[in-house]
Amino acid sequence: MLGALIARPSRMAAYTVHEPREKPASKEELAENLVFIRDGFSWLAAIFGPLYLLFRGEWRALALYLVIATVLGAALQALGARPDWIGWAMLLLNIVVGLEMSELRRWSLSRAGWREIATVNGAGEDEAERRFFESWLPSATVASSGHDGAIPSPRNTRDDTASRVQRSLDGLSARLRSKFALKH
């Protein structure tokens, strides 16, 4: 019974996948540069608000946050609101940041020329990455105009592709986990 209370059912989350404007020459390099953004509420952004925006490098969002916080605080003070109401208003502002953090990150990537290429679901980021790369790696296109010259033999094309995909997924997953240690 205690195990049933402790064990949480796994929830599926949606992730958008973004690629940079300039595609690298190889699928592996392109795969390493892809960014996965989880759709949903960010507790860290809600709790730490402007510090989280600063840490993530969301300069425009931070500037907008500071302007809104200043105007909101000044307006409430001019209206004679008690200090606890000003505190509640700032808490509400942080909750809005937590709700919209994923959208702010997508907007920043879009302004930098990144393109959203897919949406994928998974119980966690690792599962979402695995699901995405299982379908994407065999069909991904890259910037180079030709192929590497190697033509697989017809009888083991499927085995070669499956083993290459598996090796790529294993290596990519390890690199992405170490590269993006901070979640949400």
C-alpha positions, -999 to +999 in steps of 0.1 A: +000+000+000+028+024+008+044+016-025+012+026-043+012+059-025+048+066-033+048+055-069+035+082-092+019+074-125+041+086-154+027+116-172+032+123-208+046+157-217+048+174-250+081+187-263+088+209-293+120+202-313+139+231-328+168+232-353+193+260-359+191+282-390+224+269-404+224+231-406+256+213-400+270+190-426+262+157-408+231+142-392+250+136-360+261+172-357+226+184-365+211+160-339+235+174-313+224+209-320+186+202-317+168+218-288+139+202-270+115+225-251+090+210-227+055+224-229+041+232-195+046+250-162+081+257-150+084+257-112+119+271-113+107+301-134+077+307-111+098+305-079+129+325-090+113+347-118+138+373-128+168+352-117+157+323-139+152+346-169+187+360-162+202+325-159+185+314-192+197+345-211+162+357-218+172+393-219+141+407-236+118+387-213+138+399-183+135+436-194+098+431-200+094+415-166+113+443-148+091+470-166+059+451-157+070+446-121+080+483-118+048+496-133+026+472-114+043+480-081+041+517-087+005+516-098-006+495-067+014+518-044-002+549-060-036+533-055-028+529-018-026+491-019-012+474+012+022+459+009+008+424+010-013+431-021+019+442-039+035+410-028+006+390-042+008+408-075+045+400-078+037+364-070+011+364-097+036+378-121+060+350-113+033+324-118+026+339-153+064+336-160+062+300-149+032+294-172+048+311-202+085+301-199+084+275-226+067+299-249+093+326-241+121+301-250+104+292-283+100+329-291+137+336-284+148+307-306+125+318-334+139+353-332+174+338-335+164+320-367+157+286-352+129+265-368+104+243-350+106+209-368+085+186-347+064+180-316+070+148-296+055+132-265+072+113-237+071+105-200+103+125-197+128+143-219+149+112-225+119+092-237+108+122-259+143+124-274+144+086-281+110+087-298+120+117-319+153+103-330+139+069-338+118+084-365+140+114-374+175+100-379+167+077-408+149+104-427+168+136-417+182+158-443+213+179-439+229+209-456+254+189-477+244+183-513+257+147-516+261+116-497+293+102-482+297+078-511+290+046-491+262+026-507+249-001-483+244-036-497+207-044-504+206-075-481+217-058-449+205-023-454+179-026-427+203-041-401+230-014-409+204+014-406+190+000-373+225-004-358+236+031-369+204+046-355+209+028-322+245+039-319+236+074-328+208+075-303+229+061-275+257+086-281+234+115-287+214+108-255+245+107-234+258+140-249+224+157-246+220+147-209+255+161-201+249+192-222+215+201-208+219+192-171+195+219-161+159+209-167+131+235-171 
